[in-house]
Amino acid sequence: MGISYDDVISLAQKLVQIDSSNPDFGSTPGPGETAIAKYITAWLQDRDVETHWIEPTPGRPSVVGIVRGSGGGKTLMFNGHMDTVTLLGYNGNPLSGDIVDGNMYGRGTADMKSGLAAGMLALASAKSKNLRGDVILAAVADEESESVGTEQVLQAGWRADAAIVAEPTEMALINTHKGLALFEVDIHGVASHGSRADLGVDAICKAGYFLVKLDRHSQALQQRFGDKKPETGAPNIHAGVIRGGEEIASYPALCTISIERRTIAGETAETVRHELLRILESLAATIPDFKFNLRSTFSRAPFFIPRDHDFVDLVGKHAAKVTGMKPTIKGETYWTDVALLDEVGIPGLVWGPKGYGLHSKTEWVEIESVRQLAEAFVGITEDFCK
């Protein structure tokens, strides 16, 4: 199985060489996380690290490793997802882990097996540090889809005083990012023969009124904060999928629009639902035969930690030490599992290596940044859990 790797680059290569593509994606579903979870468990157990296998969803395991301190110290969690997006469409061998000109190539090199390897080594190193606090590694399933892995780790009761999610950030500290809320809007018509305008109500045409209003709402969101936009950028909304009609010769009775809304700190799925409801109710009051249903299908909260938080200062100090420069602190537009940790009271940061080509045909990570990250993780562990 090759569990002897104690160098972060060799360990990251080994993780990349295990296919853990998410089964929710691709015309040929990936195998999921079982094989890589078994490897991580064996690697940790070989170093006498206590491990826990968490698998409420069959075939989608997460692994928690913990080095327990002597007591009275703070607990630090390293969180990293084991799954990747599909291997289909990748240029060359997605499982190679080849190193060329200081970069490691392959699916998951950046997103995020290098950061996961750094967390594994930081956990193992804690065995010899005589720390008072606990150090936890949460190697989780399914971040690329619905993040059931981190949810299930939290449902199992695992908590910490702070956490780092080692997604690739080009070594910047990410202290805030957007959330998301998904909705479906059904616009109802009346089915009839295509020749019977007196009987039919075209649901697709009625949906057009809503789409025009939605586009105006989207533009208004971009202007909501004027020149003082949040660090994450303004909230945004778009229609991702439209389905309507059964055949060209009939009036369609239903048109369903799937909507994605990216939220910022202070917004919730419920506040967004009320915004959409106001638009739809105004149309129902002014457009003849306009009937609708609105439902929320999925949501994830945004994330925020103040720049002057003690944990941000501590991580920033170690980032500067290994890189030789003060790290950038900034917001991002995407969503990560750190928001789930934040929701249960675990303050955290997203901080990871210089990685590129996420979800694209070629993915790579700069190996020097991975080495810097691994060194900093050990220093942060010693400092935070002392």
N, C-alpha and C positions, 0 to 999 in steps of 0.2 A: 504493500500500500504506500510505502515511501513516507513514513511519518517522522523521519529524522531531521527534517528541515528546520533549522533555527535561524536562518538568514531570511529577512523579510522578502527579498526578491525571489529567492528559490521557493519560498512558501507560497507567494502570490502566483508564481508560475504554475505550481501544482494545483492550486485552486482553479485557475483558468482552464487547465487541461481536463477538468471534470465538467461534463455537460450538465448544467443546472438550469437550462432555459425553462421559462415559465410555461406550464401546460395550457394557460389561457390564451396563448398567442401562437400565430403561425398556422399555415394550412396543414402542417404536420405538427401536432402539439409537442412541446418539450417534455422531458422526463420529470421535471420538478426537482426538488431539493434533497431527496432521500440519499443519493450517493454522496453528495458533498457533506451532508449532515453527518453521515457515518464517518467520513474522513476526519472532519473537525472533532468529532467525539473521540475517535481513536487518538488523534494528535494530542488532545488535551489530557486524556487519561494516561497516555505515555509519559506525561510530565506531572502526573499525580495531581491533576486538577479535578475537582469535584464537578461532575456534569449532570445535566438534567435534560431529558428528551421530552419535548412538548409537541403532541400531535393530535389535537382534537379533530382536525380535518385529515382523514386518511390520505397518506401520500404527500402531505404538505408539512413536514416536520420543521420545528425550530429547535435550536440547541442553546441552552444556557450553561455557561461555565462560571464558576465562582471560586475565588481565592479569599477565604475568610480571614479577616484581621483579628488582632488580639482583643479588640473591643474598645469602644469609646471614640472611634474615628468616623469619618464620613465615607459614604459609599459612592463609588464612581462606576458608571456603566458605559461600556463601548458597545454601540449598536451598529450592526452591519447586515445588509441583506445578502443572502446566498444566491437568490435567483437572478437570472439575466433575461433580457428579451430574446426573441427567437434567433437561432443561428442561421436561418434561411436568408439568402441574399447577401451574406457576408462575402467580401472579397478574400479569396484564399482560405486558409485553414483557421476557423474561428477559435479552435482549441489549441493553437500552437504555443502561445506564450513566448514567441520568439523575441529576442532582444536585438535590436538594430539601432546603431547610433544613439545609444542612451535611452531608447524607448522600448517598452514592452508592448507587444501587439497581441490582440485577441479579444473575443467577446467577454466582457466583464473585467478587463484589465483596469479600466477606469471606474466602471459602474458595477460593483464596487469592491472587487475582490482584493485589490491592493490595500484599500483601507481596512478591510476585514482582516487581512493578514497582519497588519500593524496592530490591530486590537488584540488578536490572538497572542502575539508576542508580548505585548504589554501585560496581558493577564498572566501569562506563564512567568514573566520576570517578577511579578509580585510575590511569588512563592519565596523568594530569597530576600525580601526587603524588610521583613519584620514590621509590617504596617499595622496600625490600629484599625483602620477602616477596611471594608470589603471592596474587592474589585470584581466586576461582573462583565462578562461578554455575552451579549444577546445576538446570536447568529440566526437571523430570522428569515422566514419564507415570505414570498408573495409581495414584496414591496412594489414590484413592477406592475401589479394588478390592483388588488384591493387592500393590501397590507394586513392580511389576516394574521401574519406571523407576529408582528409587534403587538397587535391587539391581543392575541392569545397569550403571549408572554406576560402582558400586564394583567390579563384575567387570571393567570396562574398566581398572581400576587407579587411578582418581582418589582421592586422599587429601588431607587437610588436617590442620592442627594444632588447629583448632577450627571449629565450624559453628553457624550460626543457621538454624533452620527458622521461617519467618515466618507460621505459622498464626495465626489471630486469637485473641489471648489477653487482650483488653481491657487491653493494655500491661503485664500481669503477666509476670514471668519464670517459666517452667515448668521446674523442675529435676528433675521426676520424673513418670512416668505409668505406667499399667498396660500390661501385655502381654495377649496372648490366646492361647488354645489351643482348637482345635476337634476334636471327637471324634464318631464315630458308634458307637452300640451296637446290635448286632443281637440281638434276643431271638427264639429259635427255638421254634416249636411244631410240631405235626403236622397237616397238612391232612386234612380229612375232610368228609363230608356233615354238614350242620348237625344231623341227627337222631342222629348216632353219637358220643355222648359217650364211649363206650367206646373209640373209636379216635382221636378228635381231642384235640389239646392246643392251647389258645387262646394264641397268642403275644402278643396284645394284653393279655389278662388277666394273663399272666405279667409283661409289661412294667410293669403297674401296681405290682407289688411294688418294682420298681426305682425308679419315679417317686416313690413315697412315701419311700424311702431317700434319693433325690437331693434332695428338698425338705428333709428333715431335715439333710442335709449342707450345703445352702445356708444354712440358718439357723445352723448351727454355724460356718460361715466368717465370718458377720457378727459372731459373738461371740468369735472366735479371739483378738483382741487386747484385749478388754475395753474400757476407756476410753482406751487408748493406741493408737488406730488409726493406721495409716500415713498419710502426707500424701495418698496417692492414695485413701484409703478402704480398707476391708477388701476382700480378694479376693471374687469372687462367681461364681456358676455358675447356669445355667438351661438348660432344655430348650427349644430354639427350634422344632423341627419334629418331628412324629411321623408316620410312614407305616406303615400296616399293613392287611392283608387285601385280598382281591380282590372279594368279594361277600358279601352279608349271609347267604346260605344255606350258607356254608362256614366251617369252623374255619380261622382264619388261620395259615399256617405261618411267617410272619415279621412282626416289628414292628421298625422301625428308628427310633431316637431320635437326633436331631442335637443336640449339646450344645456350648454356648459357655462357656468358663471364662476369666474375666479374672484375670490373674496380677499379682503385685506383685514388687518387687525381692527376689531370693533364691529365687524359684520358677521352675521350668522346665516345659515340656510333659511331660517325663518324670516329674517329681515328681507332677504332676497325674494322669498316667496311672496311676501306682501307687495314688493315692487312689481313683480310680474302680474299679480292679481289685480292691482290697480289698472295696469294697461289693458288687461283682458276685460275687466268690468266696464271700462270706458268704451271699449268697442262694442260690447253687448248692449250698451245703452244707446249707441248711435248708429250701428250697422244692422239693417234688417236681417233677421234669421241667423245672427251670429251667436252660436252656442259653443261652449267649451268646457273642458275639464282640465285642471292643473294638478299635477302630483310631483312630489319630490321623490327621487329615486336613490340618491346617494350624496353624501357630503363628507368633507374633511375640513377641519378648522384651520385657519391661518395660524402662524407661529410668530412669537415675538419675545425677545429677551432684551432688556435695556443694555445699551452700550457700556454703561458704567457698572454693570453687575459684577460682583466679585469674581464669578467664574469666568466671565469674559476677560477680565484683567489677568487672571491666572493663565488661561490658555494663550492669551496674547503674549505674555512674558516668555513662555516656552517656545512659541512660534518664532518670536524675534531671536531667541537664543540659537535656534537651529538653522535659521535662514540668514541671519545677520541683518535683518531689516524688520521694521515695525509692520505687522500685517495689516492689510486692508480689512476694514469691517464694513459690511454692506448687506443690503437686502437682495432677495432674488424673487423671480416670478414663479418658479416651480414649487412643487410641494414635496415634502419628505416625511419620513416616520418621526422626526423630532417633534412634530406637532402633536402626535399621539402621546408622546412622553410628557410634553408640556401640559396637555389636558388633564393629566393625573397628578400634576404638581412637581414634575421632575424638570428643573431648568436645564437647558442644554444649548449646544451649538452644533451647527453643521460645519465641519472642517475636514478637508481631505486634500489629496494630491492634485498635481497638475495633469488632468486627463482630458482627452478630446475624442470626438467621434462617437459620442454616446448614441446608441440606437441606430447608428449609421453603418455604412458598408465597411468601414475600417475604423477600429477603435484602438487607442493606445494611451499609455501613461508614461510620464517622465520618471525614470527609476530613481533619480537623485531626490526628487520630491517625496517619493515613497520612503526612502531611507530617512529623510528629515522628519517625516511624519512619525515613523516608528520610534525614532529617538525621542521626539517630543512627547509621545504618548507615555513612554516610560517615566520621563521627568514629571509629567503632569500627575501620573499615578502616585509617585513618591511624595509630591508636594501636597496633593489634595487629600490623600488617605493617611497621612503621617500620624 
